[in-house]
Amino acid sequence: MSNYYRKVGEVEHDNLVTGLSPQVDVQVVTLLQLAQAATYPKGTLLGVHTAGAKAGKCVILGTAAGGGEVIEPAYVLAEETAIGTADVNAPAYSAGCFAPEHVTVAAGYTLTEADMDDLRTRNIVFKTAFN
């Protein structure tokens, strides 16, 4: 007879996702290599290069764009991810409702209303977890 009561695992609540609408959607994105290895935590806001040689690759939101490059806010990192000196594929939320107090951007950068509007057009919205 099967044991239907055994412990399978643990669930940790991170309060990142705060609503059911829009429905959470996940896809794999390519994170651009770094000069020095780093780890991005779950909930890191990502911008995607939309022009230039790095088009289609993601960086942490708040990264300065180089000449001829355009970076648009696009995703929320779904898992803690280590990035080294080579591009890395990682899961990211492409839609969902998230807590603004639990997302991360580049050091020294502040999330702006324009960023939130750009993310909203991609079905990423924010609602505080402290309602």
Secondary structure, DSSP 8 states (H G I E B T S, - for coil): ---TTS----------EEESSS--EEEEEEE---SS-EEE-TTBEEEEEEESTTTTEEEETT----TT-EEEEEEEE-S-EEE-SS-EEEEEEEEEEE-GGG-B--TT----HHHHHHHHHTTEEE--TT-
